[in-house]
Amino acid sequence: MAEIKEGPLKGLKVLELGSLIAGPFAGRLLADFGAEVIKVEPPEKGDPIRKWRMLHEDTSLWWYVQSRNKKSVSLDLRSTDGQEIIKGLVKEVDIIIENFKPGTLEKWNIGYEDLKELNPGLIMIRVSGYGQDGPYRNKPGFGSIGEAMGGIRYLTGYPDRPPTRVGISLGDSVSALYAVIGALMAVYHRNNTGEGQYVDVALYEAVYSLMESAIPEYDQYGVIRERTGSTLPGITPSNTYMCKDGKYIVIGANGDGIFKRLMDAIGREDMRDQPQYATNFDRAQHADYLDKVIGGWTIQHELEDALKILDEHHIPAGSIYNVEDMFKDPHFNAREMICEMDVEGLGKLKVPGIVPKMSKTPGRINWAGPKLGEHTEEVLKKLEIAKQPMNSK
């Protein structure tokens, strides 16, 4: 029988009804810190992510990470029996996570209004493409569409090329973070008042929230922020530069004091105290020239040598890592950001570590993503026990 070990969320019970990325990633984060997360999957096929990307035998490696520390229960939510089981389980849980199209749970008679009658303190996390109301409510939505509509795709890439994407499911992941934040705020509120609520997370809004000053800049000056490649206009110097060995280095020296140290590091003491470079605002007016000066220095040094010099001068700088670089990096390993977990039939599998680090109540990996329906009997047996009246003596 699966055991939930210590963690700051131990005792918190979560019912995960969603599939694929956003909802289940939120469930994973809660499970990493000790919540009991019961993942409900459709019979036979389960969550589609079981078959996404690279497989070991017939199961995705991603599955073992995304559903670690969770219990898998196989239920058909479209059936009356499945809906009745959910109604039984909801009396015992604190949080439900769902990322179906708005109205789907209501169609199955297990929407928020239905379930809060059974558990007034229930918190429901609802992740969808466009939110639970508004004119786009019923449109199908994926993280990729949220990234496009939320603004980040428009800003990603170079100005002379079409918009591109980040190489991960960023929209889903940011939405999952908001889902967890909302869930924990709702738990805090419930603990003070006894009231449950639902938390409405829209994929496009999660991405849109990252847009920094784009809204007031357009409102006041009609400025539409555009793609700028590896630079951020108005933040100078902060860019990617090529080194002598063809490798790239990222340097962030937009702080006033850091800029002075950078000029010392690259042998341009003549520029460190010039008034036209005194502040970030001043330097932004000369960004192209400063990038040319800095790039002229990096191209004379191999990456490791450039990093050593910049480290000696306390300049924020780093190389651009691929996953092999992460495996080899001593800091990743010292911080336990590459962990191992046991997978039946596979052995040891290296997986991402847990974020954030907590000094008193750290998260932990207890087991890998389970087999489909592995905990159905365990969970439903507990439900039957809960239904039985106490024996009188």
N, C-alpha and C positions, 0 to 999 in steps of 0.2 A: 504494500500500500504506500502510495506516495506521501512523503512527509514534508511539510513546510517547516523549514528551520528558522532560526531567529532572523529578525529584520525589523526595521522601524515600522513596517506596515503589517506585521504579524497580527492576525485577528481580523484584518479587513478582508471581506469576501467579495469577489468580483465574478460576474457572469459575463463572458465575452461571446457576443453573438455575431460579430463581424467576420469578414474574411479579407484575404490579401494583406494590405500593408498598413494603412493608417490606424484603424481600430486595433488590430492585433499588435502593432508596435507599441501602442499605448498600454495594452495588456501586458506585454513583455516587460515594460519599464516598471509597472506596478509589481509584477511577479518577482523581478530581480531584487526587490526590497522587501519581500516577505509576504505580500498579499497572496491569498489563496485564489488563484484565477482558474475558473472552470471554463474551458473553451468548448462551445457547442459547435459541432460540425455536421453537415448533412451526411447521411449514410452512404456507404460505398465509395464515394470519391473524396469526401472531406474538403478541407480548404484547398482552393486551387494552387496555393503557393507550395503545397507538397510536391508539385511537379514543375515548378519554375526554375529556370536556369540549370545549373549543373547538378546531376543526380548521383547518388550512391545507390546502386541497384535501382530501386524504383522510388526513392525519396530524395527530395531536394536538400542539398546542404544548407540552403537558406532556411528551410523548415526547422532544422535542429536549433538554429539560433533564434528565429522569430518566435518560436513556441516553447523555448526553454522555461522550465519551472512551472509550466501550465499542466492542467489535467484535461484530457480530451474525453468529451462525452458525445456520442453519436445520437443525434435526434433529427427528426424531420419536422421542422418548424411549420411546415404547411399542413401538417396533420393535426387533428383534434387532440390526439394523444400527446404529441409533442408540445402543443400549446398548453395543455393541462400540466405537463411536467414543469414547464417554465413557470407557470403560476405557482406551483409548489415550491420551486427553488427560490423564487423571488422573495418569498417570505423570510428567507434566511440570509440573503445577500445585502451588501451595502451599495454596490455599484453595478450597473449594467453598462456595457460598452456595445454600441451597435453602429454599423456604417452602411446600412441598407439605404436604398432610395427612400426619401421621405414618403411616409404613408404606408410603407410595406408592413411594418409591425402592426399598425392600426388595422390593416386589412386582415391580419392574422389574429386580431383581438388580443394582442400583447403589447400594445403601444403604451406610452408613459401614463396616460390617463387611466387605462385599464389596470396597470400594475400598481400604481400608487394607491389604489383602493385597497390592495392587499398588503402594502407596505408603505405607509405615509412618509417614512424617512428615506425612501428609495432615491438614489441619485442615478440618473441615466445620462450617459455620455453619448451624444448623437453627432457623428461625423458624416458629412455629406459633401457633395460637390459645391452646392450653392446655399446651403442652410435650410432650415425647416419652414421658411416662409419666403415671400418675395416672388416676382414674376418668373424667375428661373428655377424655382423650387423643384419642379418635376423633370427638369432636364437631367440626363445622365451625366455624371461628373467623375473624372479621374484626376489623380494628382497632376498629370501632365497638363491637363486643361486648366487646373487651378494655377499652375505655374505660369501658363500663358496669360490668363486673364488677370492674375494677381500682379503682373508686371515684371517678374524676374526674367522671363524668357526674352522680353524686348531689350533688356539691358545686358544680356549675356552674349559675348562674342565681340567681333570687331566691326567698326562702322561700315566697312566696305563689303561685308558679307552678311548672309541671312542670319537671323537670330538662331542661337543654338541652345542646347540644354546642358545642365549639369549632369554628370555621369551617374547620378544616383536618383532615387525617388524622393527628391527634396521636399516637394509639396506635401506628400503623405507624411514624411517624417516630422516636418514642422507642425503639421496638424496634430500629430500624435502627442507632441510635446505640449501643445495647448490643451489637448484633451486631458492629459495628466494634471496639468496646472489647474484646470477647471474642476477636475474631480476632487483634488485635495482641498481647494477653496470651498467646494460644496460640502465636503466632509466637515471642515472646520465650522462652517455655518450651521450644519445640522447638529453638531455636537453642542453648540450654544443655544439652539432654538428648537431642535427636534424636527425641523422642516427639511424634507427632501426637495429636489428640484431637478430639472434637466439642463444640461449644458450643451449648447448648440455651437458646433465647430464647423465652419465652412472651409473647404480646402482653399478656395481662392482668397478668402479673407486672411487665412493664416499666412499665406505668401505675401499678400498685400501689406500686412502689418510690418514687413521687413523693409518697406520702401523708403525709409529714412525721411529726407526732406523733400521728396518729389512732389507731394501734394501742396505744401505752402509755396514752393518755388513756382509751381504752375499758377497757383491762385494769385500771387502777387505780381509775377513778372511774365507769365505766359511761357515759361521755359519748360520744354519737354526734355527730360534727361534722356540721353542717347547712349548707345553702346560705345565703349571706349577701350575695349580690349583689356589689357592688364593694368591700366591706370584707373585711378579714381579722381576725376577733376576736382580741384579745390583742395586736395590733400597731397602735399608735395614736400620731399620726394617720397614716393611709395610706388614701386614698380618692380618688374621682373627684368633682369639683365643677363646677357649671355657672358659666359666665362671662356677662357682660352681653350678649354677642353671640350667646348660645345655643350656643356651643361648650363643649367639656368640657376640663378640665385635670386631670391626675393629679398629686397631691402626695404625696410620701413623706417624712415628717418624724418618723419614729418613733425616730430616734437622739436621745439626750438633748441634746447640743449643737445639733443641727439644729433641734430643737423651739424652743429659746431664740431661734435666729436667725429662725425663722418668726414667732414672736410679735413680734419687732422689725420684720420685713418688713410685717406686716399692721397695725402700729400698736397692738398689744396688749402693750406692755411691762409692763403691770400684771400679766400672767399668766405672764410668762417665768420668774420665780423662786418662784412659789407652790409650797409643798411637795407639794400634791396632784397636781402635774404634773411632779414631779422626775424620775421614771423611767418607762420604758415600762409597767411593771406598774401604777404609779400612774395613768398617763394612761388605761390601758385601762378603768379603773373609771369614767371620765368621757368615754368615746368619743363618745357622742351629742352631748353639750354641745360638745365640741371641734369636731366636724364642723359643728355649727350655726354656731359662731364663724367657722370658716375659710370655710364656704360663704357666710356673710354678707359676707365680704370679697371673694371671687372674683366674686360676682354684681354687684359695683359696678365691675368692670374687664373690659374686653375681653380676649380670650385673649392676644393679643400683648403687651399692657401688663402683664398679670399675670405672664407668663413673664419679661419683662424685669426686673420688680421682684424676683422670686424668684431669678433668675440672679444679680442683683447681691448678694443675700444668701447665695448658695451653697446654695440649697435644691434638692434633687432634685425636678424637676417637668418635665412634658412634655405635649404635646397627644396626642390619640389619632389615629394616622396611618391613612389608607387608602393604597392603592397609588399614587394620584396624588401624595399628599404625599411618599411615598418617592422618586418620580421627581424631584421638585423640590428635595429636601433636599440642601444642599451637603455635609453630612457623609456621607450615603450615597454620594455620588459621589466624594468625596475618599478614602473607604475602599474604593473599587472594589466596592461591593456591588451595583451594577447594571452588568453587563458586556454586551458584544456578542459574538455568534458568527455565523459565516456558515452559512446554511442554503440548500442548493441549491433554486432555484426560488422562494425567498422573499427572499433577500438578508440583510441584517443583522437579527438578532433579539436584543432585549434580554432578559437572563436574570439570575437571582440570582447574585451573586458567591460566592466560596469562603470557607468558614469551617473552621478557624481561620486566622489570619494567622501565617506562620512566617518568621522573619527570614532564615534561611539557605536553607531548602528550601521555598519557597512552592508551593502547588498552582497549577494552571493549567487553562484550557479549551483543548483541542487541536482538538476537532471536536464537532459536534452529534450527537444521537442518530442512528444510521445507518439506512439502508434495511434491510428484512428480508433476512437472508442475505447482506448486502453483503460480509462477510469469510469466508464459508464456504470458498471456494476457497483463500484465503490460509492459513487455519488448518489445513485438512485437507492442504494441500500440505506444510506444515511437519511434520505428523504422519507423512506418508508418507516424508519425508526422514529423520525420526528413526528410522523402522523399518528403514531400509537399513543393512546392515553397512558398516563403514569399509573403503575400498579398501586392500588390502595393496600394498605396493611392494616 
